[in-house]
Amino acid sequence: MMSSLAAAQLVPLAEELDKNKVTPGVLGFIVFAVIGVAVWFLMKSMNKHMKRVDFEESPDAEAAAAPAAAPKSS
């Protein structure tokens, strides 16, 4: 009941807006362009840092423990 009452009050507000005149404008384009350029620079930086990474995986703990746990033959 409450939601239908709230929706009934919002419908006249939505009808007042001219759908042909509501645009993001120049400011919206500038903000979107700045975000796009920032993401591009972040991706370049990430790729540069990832190329510098020299990662060598250590052997599994179980594989290293298995030969040590094997019985010695005399």
C-alpha distance (Angstrom), angle and dihedral (degrees) to the residues before:
residue distance angle dihedral
M1 . . .
M2 3.79 . .
S3 3.82 93.6 .
S4 3.82 92.9 51.9
L5 3.81 89.8 50.0
A6 3.82 91.3 51.0
A7 3.80 91.4 47.0
A8 3.81 90.5 50.4
Q9 3.81 89.9 55.1
L10 3.82 93.5 48.5
V11 3.82 96.4 50.4
P12 3.83 94.8 74.1
L13 3.83 90.0 49.2
A14 3.80 91.0 53.3
E15 3.80 92.2 48.6
E16 3.83 91.5 56.0
L17 3.82 91.6 64.6
D18 3.79 115.7 88.7
K19 3.79 104.5 -132.3
N20 3.81 91.5 -153.9
K21 3.82 94.1 57.4
V22 3.80 101.6 45.3
T23 3.81 105.9 99.0
P24 3.79 134.7 147.1
G25 3.80 90.0 -120.2
V26 3.77 129.2 -164.5
L27 3.80 93.9 -46.4
G28 3.80 90.9 56.2
F29 3.81 90.8 50.4
I30 3.81 92.1 48.7
V31 3.81 92.5 50.0
F32 3.81 91.3 47.8
A33 3.82 91.7 47.7
V34 3.83 92.4 49.1
I35 3.81 90.8 50.6
G36 3.81 90.3 49.1
V37 3.82 92.7 50.4
A38 3.81 91.2 46.7
V39 3.81 91.2 52.3
W40 3.81 90.1 48.6
F41 3.83 91.7 53.0
L42 3.80 91.5 45.8
M43 3.82 90.9 52.0
K44 3.83 91.2 49.6
S45 3.79 90.8 49.6
M46 3.80 92.3 47.2
N47 3.81 91.9 50.5
K48 3.81 90.9 49.8
H49 3.81 91.4 50.6
M50 3.80 93.5 45.2
K51 3.82 90.7 53.7
R52 3.81 89.3 55.9
V53 3.81 93.4 54.5
D54 3.79 112.5 106.0
F55 3.77 103.5 -169.4
E56 3.77 121.1 178.1
E57 3.77 114.2 -177.5
S58 3.78 115.3 -130.3
P59 3.80 117.7 -130.2
D60 3.77 118.7 -94.7
A61 3.80 116.0 -88.1
E62 3.83 91.2 -127.5
A63 3.80 93.2 51.5
A64 3.79 90.8 50.2
A65 3.80 92.9 47.1
A66 3.83 95.4 47.7
P67 3.84 97.8 71.5
A68 3.80 91.0 44.5
A69 3.80 91.4 51.5
A70 3.80 93.9 49.2
P71 3.84 112.9 108.1
K72 3.77 115.2 -106.4
S73 3.76 116.8 -122.7
S74 3.82 116.3 -141.7
